[in-house]
Amino acid sequence: IFADMKVVIPAPIFHLTKMYNEDKFEKKVNLGVGVYRTDENKSFTIPVVKKCEFEVVNDPTLDHEYLPMSGNPEFRKVATELLLGPDCKALQEKRVAAVQTASGTNACRLAADFLAKRMKLRTVYFPMPTWENHMVIFDHAGFKQFKTYPYWHKKRRQIDMPRLLEALASANEGAVVLFHGSAHNPTGMDLTKKQWKQVTTVIKMNKLFPFVDTAYQGFATGDPDRDAWIVRYMASEGLEFMAAQSFSKNMGLYNERVGNLVSIVSDPKLVPALISELMMYVRPNYSNPPAFGSRVVSRVLGDKKNKEEWLKTLCEMTDRVKNMRKQLMQKLQDLNTPGRWDHITRQSGMFSFTGLNEEQVAKLVKEKHIYLTASGRINICGLNTKNIDYVAESISAVVKE
Ligand code: LMR
């Protein structure tokens, strides 16, 4: 029965990493997958996260018994508070249901399964462009109609607000609309508060269902509170919605798969029912989530001093990224690279949507050994003081050709 198997590429982003790893060229650069790197091009474990890992490993009271299907209660509490903030009315009124997931991807999938299979929702809107996996997740969950709302104005290299609002204004009641909470992937361009308010008005008017992917909370500004503004605003406006949380980027726990699915509902009585119904999709899928990463996050966020240390490191990481943005823009301008490059510093988070076309990207990959996605997205965290000249010169060269 396996006779017609063919080798496929299920995730182009991880294929780029494979190509990079196999490349023997000395000056090769990986600007593909969204992972933080130090100025020495090293993978980075946040010191306080490392400290908490040791504590978890050496804690004699912990064992390997199954977690509840809904996950580690302590983790769900601190993670949800990180997203919604301590003053959140919905939290105080106990109108929030939280379920631990295997990182943000799985939070998206659990929500999509529930919305498609239980709520019978059929239509989902994505920003154009969005993370390559979003559409696949909603498709696998059973959504039938996939629509996009314009997000990125290619020529102006900024958000296409009039067309975005127009698309959402034409969406029908009950459509799910996916938003990125902060540090939009791949464009690195977020809505202003004023623009978010306009979007929220349309959501209310058309009775749309917001789903907010907050995979980069803290990575846009270095401040997780600021990065959660839209989620907190929607909650304060009395909307019902769901949000996916991930601790891959902001705590660097990529391979531990630590996430949380947060649902805000109108009545506290609905919370136990909703959690139990979500379990109907957890049980036949992975049954219950892994414990280790959730215990680490609980220790980081549950202790004032640890949390402060984490916030400080997060700022250092985002400062390094901001500095790389400035340098890249400056160098491209100094090299008289045709076009405008100021969008690189107007964008935030890990990524810059450079505006490079597919042909230019292909040349960078093949001729310069610089790995980036076909969309022209680069991971700014892959830049450092040693490779930035090479990257700027290479980009400039392919643009001038
Ligand atoms: C990315 O966009 O590079 C990351 O979110 C990694 C992934 O899973 O795609």
Boltz pocket constraint, residues with backbone or C-beta under 6 A from the ligand:
constraints:
  - pocket:
      binder: B
      contacts: [[A, 13], [A, 32], [A, 33], [A, 34], [A, 35], [A, 131], [A, 133], [A, 185]]
      max_distance: 6.0
